[in-house]
């Protein structure tokens, strides 16, 4: 039997934010059952925590979506760090992820991590296909700052800016067109789309990854890091972004992304998390 915790991440209120299951002592779990366990929860991610390879670090963390293991994600990093702090870890910590060690810090109830991986621009998907995948007209896509781009700082997303929030709220993803995008532009996720509207430092966003059993994600820290790195490159200066995601789902999530204009541009993602459940896996 193995204990797990469920956190709502990027919120300070139960039943907001993005759900995360954390197994703080996963060493006894069968390796061939990890994907099945993650699928059983059917959250966008589940984390399994192990002793670190380097004893100077706090823990080694594996992250699973309902369909695959991934090397990095934002809300699992924040949620796992807060879970370990709640279990007694004192002070800042370094977590070993698939992208390498990630340092996490705390400021009262808020956790933050910084990723300095280079921004990879993997492709520039056809705007017609992107619009069809989102269920919006092509003229809804704003290209003043950047055209739709598939990019990554550890996990790939198609990043798309829309003209206004009404168009953001009207998104109605098309599985057929997302499948076509995944076939034409293969990446670690299957044409996951992070779509947003920007007004100064305020970002309203949604993220769709239905081919990965995530019809819509209420908070996506890894995509927020991609967006922050992309805008830092395009605008050419340091940024602070306040990102609201999950509002259309009734699970508002609040993510802060700060950057420095450098090559690569380090991105700090910060937010809160609250424990809402705990239980025992009977394996």
CORDAQUI-V833253 format. One record per residue. N is the residue number from 1. RES is the residue in one letter. OMEGA is omega in radians with two decimals (999 if undefined). Layout:
n:N res:RES omega:OMEGA
n:N res:RES omega:OMEGA
//
This chain:
n:1 res:X omega:-3.06
n:2 res:X omega:-3.12
n:3 res:X omega:3.01
n:4 res:X omega:3.06
n:5 res:X omega:3.01
n:6 res:X omega:3.11
n:7 res:X omega:2.87
n:8 res:X omega:-2.94
n:9 res:X omega:-3.04
n:10 res:X omega:3.05
n:11 res:X omega:2.98
n:12 res:X omega:-3.08
n:13 res:X omega:3.09
n:14 res:X omega:3.11
n:15 res:X omega:2.91
n:16 res:X omega:3.05
n:17 res:X omega:-3.06
n:18 res:X omega:-3.10
n:19 res:X omega:3.10
n:20 res:X omega:2.97
n:21 res:X omega:-3.12
n:22 res:X omega:2.99
n:23 res:X omega:-2.99
n:24 res:X omega:3.10
n:25 res:X omega:-2.99
n:26 res:X omega:-3.00
n:27 res:X omega:-3.09
n:28 res:X omega:-3.09
n:29 res:X omega:3.07
n:30 res:X omega:-3.10
n:31 res:X omega:-3.09
n:32 res:X omega:3.12
n:33 res:X omega:-3.04
n:34 res:X omega:3.14
n:35 res:X omega:3.12
n:36 res:X omega:3.11
n:37 res:X omega:3.13
n:38 res:X omega:3.12
n:39 res:X omega:3.14
n:40 res:X omega:3.08
n:41 res:X omega:-3.12
n:42 res:X omega:2.92
n:43 res:X omega:3.11
n:44 res:X omega:3.03
n:45 res:X omega:3.00
n:46 res:X omega:3.11
n:47 res:X omega:3.10
n:48 res:X omega:-2.99
n:49 res:X omega:-3.10
n:50 res:X omega:2.98
n:51 res:X omega:-3.09
n:52 res:X omega:2.98
n:53 res:X omega:3.09
n:54 res:X omega:-3.08
n:55 res:X omega:3.07
n:56 res:X omega:-3.12
n:57 res:X omega:-3.06
n:58 res:X omega:-3.02
n:59 res:X omega:2.94
n:60 res:X omega:-3.04
n:61 res:X omega:3.00
n:62 res:X omega:-3.04
n:63 res:X omega:3.11
n:64 res:X omega:2.89
n:65 res:X omega:3.07
n:66 res:X omega:-3.05
n:67 res:X omega:-3.05
n:68 res:X omega:2.94
n:69 res:X omega:3.14
n:70 res:X omega:-3.04
n:71 res:X omega:-3.00
n:72 res:X omega:2.97
n:73 res:X omega:-2.99
n:74 res:X omega:-3.05
n:75 res:X omega:3.00
n:76 res:X omega:3.12
n:77 res:X omega:3.11
n:78 res:X omega:-3.08
n:79 res:X omega:3.13
n:80 res:X omega:3.10
n:81 res:X omega:3.14
n:82 res:X omega:3.09
n:83 res:X omega:3.13
n:84 res:X omega:3.06
n:85 res:X omega:3.13
n:86 res:X omega:3.12
n:87 res:X omega:2.99
n:88 res:X omega:3.10
n:89 res:X omega:-3.05
n:90 res:X omega:3.03
n:91 res:X omega:-3.14
n:92 res:X omega:-3.12
n:93 res:X omega:3.03
n:94 res:X omega:3.12
n:95 res:X omega:3.10
n:96 res:X omega:3.13
n:97 res:X omega:3.14
n:98 res:X omega:3.09
n:99 res:X omega:-3.10
n:100 res:X omega:-3.11
n:101 res:X omega:3.09
n:102 res:X omega:3.13
n:103 res:X omega:3.14
n:104 res:X omega:3.11
n:105 res:X omega:-3.12
n:106 res:X omega:3.02
n:107 res:X omega:-3.01
n:108 res:X omega:-3.08
n:109 res:X omega:-3.06
n:110 res:X omega:3.05
n:111 res:X omega:3.14
n:112 res:X omega:2.99
n:113 res:X omega:3.12
n:114 res:X omega:3.05
n:115 res:X omega:-3.08
n:116 res:X omega:3.10
n:117 res:X omega:3.09
n:118 res:X omega:3.04
n:119 res:X omega:3.08
n:120 res:X omega:3.04
n:121 res:X omega:-2.97
n:122 res:X omega:-3.13
n:123 res:X omega:3.03
n:124 res:X omega:-3.06
n:125 res:X omega:3.12
n:126 res:X omega:-3.12
n:127 res:X omega:3.09
n:128 res:X omega:3.13
n:129 res:X omega:3.14
n:130 res:X omega:3.13
n:131 res:X omega:3.13
n:132 res:X omega:3.12
n:133 res:X omega:3.13
n:134 res:X omega:-3.09
n:135 res:X omega:3.10
n:136 res:X omega:3.08
n:137 res:X omega:-3.11
n:138 res:X omega:-3.13
n:139 res:X omega:3.02
n:140 res:X omega:-3.10
n:141 res:X omega:3.14
n:142 res:X omega:-3.07
n:143 res:X omega:-3.11
n:144 res:X omega:-3.11
n:145 res:X omega:3.11
n:146 res:X omega:2.98
n:147 res:X omega:3.03
n:148 res:X omega:-3.08
n:149 res:X omega:3.03
n:150 res:X omega:-2.99
n:151 res:X omega:-3.05
n:152 res:X omega:2.82
n:153 res:X omega:-3.11
n:154 res:X omega:3.10
n:155 res:X omega:-2.99
n:156 res:X omega:3.06
n:157 res:X omega:2.93
n:158 res:X omega:-3.07
n:159 res:X omega:-3.01
n:160 res:X omega:3.04
n:161 res:X omega:3.06
n:162 res:X omega:-3.06
n:163 res:X omega:-3.06
n:164 res:X omega:-3.03
n:165 res:X omega:3.07
n:166 res:X omega:3.11
n:167 res:X omega:3.08
n:168 res:X omega:-3.13
n:169 res:X omega:-3.08
n:170 res:X omega:-3.11
n:171 res:X omega:-3.14
n:172 res:X omega:-2.95
n:173 res:X omega:3.11
n:174 res:X omega:-3.14
n:175 res:X omega:-3.12
n:176 res:X omega:-3.12
n:177 res:X omega:3.06
n:178 res:X omega:3.06
n:179 res:X omega:3.11
n:180 res:X omega:3.10
n:181 res:X omega:3.13
n:182 res:X omega:3.13
n:183 res:X omega:-3.07
n:184 res:X omega:-3.08
n:185 res:X omega:-3.08
n:186 res:X omega:3.12
n:187 res:X omega:-3.06
n:188 res:X omega:2.96
n:189 res:X omega:-3.01
n:190 res:X omega:3.10
n:191 res:X omega:3.02
n:192 res:X omega:-3.04
n:193 res:X omega:3.03
n:194 res:X omega:-3.02
n:195 res:X omega:-2.99
n:196 res:X omega:2.99
n:197 res:X omega:-3.09
n:198 res:X omega:3.00
n:199 res:X omega:-3.05
n:200 res:X omega:-3.14
n:201 res:X omega:-3.13
n:202 res:X omega:3.10
n:203 res:X omega:2.93
n:204 res:X omega:-2.95
n:205 res:X omega:2.97
n:206 res:X omega:3.10
n:207 res:X omega:-3.10
n:208 res:X omega:3.05
n:209 res:X omega:-3.01
n:210 res:X omega:3.13
n:211 res:X omega:3.08
n:212 res:X omega:3.13
n:213 res:X omega:3.05
n:214 res:X omega:-3.10
n:215 res:X omega:3.00
n:216 res:X omega:-3.10
n:217 res:X omega:-3.13
n:218 res:X omega:3.09
n:219 res:X omega:-3.07
n:220 res:X omega:-3.09
n:221 res:X omega:3.14
n:222 res:X omega:3.08
n:223 res:X omega:3.07
n:224 res:X omega:3.09
n:225 res:X omega:3.08
n:226 res:X omega:-3.13
n:227 res:X omega:-3.11
n:228 res:X omega:3.11
n:229 res:X omega:3.14
n:230 res:X omega:-3.13
n:231 res:X omega:3.09
n:232 res:X omega:3.09
n:233 res:X omega:-3.05
n:234 res:X omega:-3.08
n:235 res:X omega:3.02
n:236 res:X omega:3.08
n:237 res:X omega:3.08
n:238 res:X omega:-3.12
n:239 res:X omega:2.82
n:240 res:X omega:-3.13
n:241 res:X omega:3.00
n:242 res:X omega:-2.96
n:243 res:X omega:3.04
n:244 res:X omega:3.14
n:245 res:X omega:3.07
n:246 res:X omega:-3.10
n:247 res:X omega:-3.12
n:248 res:X omega:-3.13
n:249 res:X omega:-3.04
n:250 res:X omega:3.10
n:251 res:X omega:-3.08
n:252 res:X omega:-3.11
n:253 res:X omega:-3.05
n:254 res:X omega:-3.08
n:255 res:X omega:3.01
n:256 res:X omega:3.09
n:257 res:X omega:3.08
n:258 res:X omega:-3.08
n:259 res:X omega:2.92
n:260 res:X omega:3.14
n:261 res:X omega:-3.11
n:262 res:X omega:3.11
n:263 res:X omega:-0.02
n:264 res:X omega:-3.14
n:265 res:X omega:3.07
n:266 res:X omega:3.14
n:267 res:X omega:3.06
n:268 res:X omega:3.11
n:269 res:X omega:-3.11
n:270 res:X omega:3.12
n:271 res:X omega:-3.11
n:272 res:X omega:3.05
n:273 res:X omega:3.13
n:274 res:X omega:3.07
n:275 res:X omega:-3.10
n:276 res:X omega:-3.13
n:277 res:X omega:2.93
n:278 res:X omega:-3.08
n:279 res:X omega:-3.10
n:280 res:X omega:3.03
n:281 res:X omega:-3.04
n:282 res:X omega:3.08
n:283 res:X omega:999
//
